[in-house]
Amino acid sequence: DAMAGERLFTGISEFDRVLGGGAMKSSAILIGGEPGIGKSTLLLQTSAEISKASKDSCVLYISGEESAGQIRSRADRLNLPTENIHILCTSKLEDIESALNEIQPVFCVVDSIQTVYTPEAGIVPGTVNQLKYCANELISWAKERPCVMMLVAHITKEGIIAGPKSLEHMVDTVISFEKNNDDVRFLRAQKNRFGSIDELGLFSMQEKGLIPVEDPSSMFITQRTTALPAGVAIVPVFEGSRVFLVEIQALTVPAKATTTRVYSDKIDFARVSRVSAVLEKSLGLKFSDQDIYINVAGGIKLTESAIDGALAAALYSARTSIPLPESTAVIGELSLAGEIRPVSKGKQRVKTALSLGFEKILCPEKDSDGIICTDIKSLVKILFKNS
């Protein structure tokens, strides 16, 4: 593989997956996430793995936010070897540059770029000018050597990386680190010059740090001991090269005001409005006087059109209070005319659902092992026979 020598493997499978098969040497990566999510933990684990892989691999971990003692105690708590990791606690760019020139690391973490300053860019740390100047100096240093420069960034209340947008343009890869309500962490590339941005990395936060979730296919389905409630539908979705089975939950209640509202942050509310309008037009089921609440189990965001059929089934089920049959999944894109259209990699989705014990998979694919269903009326007929 011609690329093999150009990539640095982090030793953490899910991290390598999101980076496109390892971190490209002579590149800069910006990783953002809210405070306390585990960015420093992940990068300390990565530093330990890289330094362990080769005794010649020098790793430099720069912290402007924690003392060496704090970093050391975290490494001890996670049981990580730190012999080959050089730790530097400073915010001054000149100190960082002299350490880089002396150590010549293959992997360098700057935690965080917002704390780095230089008198060259003014006297106040954290300004837009400081950020751009310091980031540019560090990125330029890495570009001229076989080093991966990992810059940690804070994010704002809105969940976007703080500081100038130009910071994201300067680096090769931008990674966001998010969490749902449980101990699950999502790692996703928002920009990647050297790989896909479709892959999702999954970690579970445990005592020993962030542990990669190797088989997440059924992770986003609620495990129930009772019957399936109304308003719940399952759909196989693609995230990069993997299929996950995800549970969409819908709730409809009579609107409290003259205008109706759609509450949905994991599925775009315009999609929810469109699907409910198609149901209203095709089936005469009234949604225009209802407030609609949509949730996705496990907190994963869904953007692909293949979820339309399952979303329609969940909305119909919520509005009529009739649950879907057990062990059933729904795949398909919904047109405004009420047709259910095939989606990419439909057969693979059906196959994954069947392998996880689902018995009925409704889909528009003609030559798959699913139950063929090409419009919203036949979908409702098959799912809700008694309605």
Buried (B, 14 or more C-beta within 10 A) or exposed (E): EEEEEBBBBBBBEBBBBBBBBBBBBBBBBBBBBBEEBBBBBBBBBBBBBBBBBEEEBBBBBBBBBBEEEEBBEBBEEBEBEBEBBBBBBBBBBEBBBEBBEEBEBBBBBBBBBBBBBBEEBEEEBBBEBBBBBBBBBBBEBBEEBBBBBBBBBBBEEEEBBBBBEEBBEBBBBBBBBBBBEEEBBBBBBBBBEBBEBBBBBBBBBEEEBBBBBEEBBBBBBEEEEEEBBBBBBBBBBBBBEBBBBBBBBBBBEEBEEEEBEBEBEBBBBEBBBBBBEBBBEBBEBEBEEBBBBBBBBBBBBBEBBBBBBBBBBBBBBBBBEBBBEEBBBBBBBBBEEBBBBBBEBBBBBBBBBBEBEBEBBBBBBEEBEBBBBBBBEBBBEBBBEEE
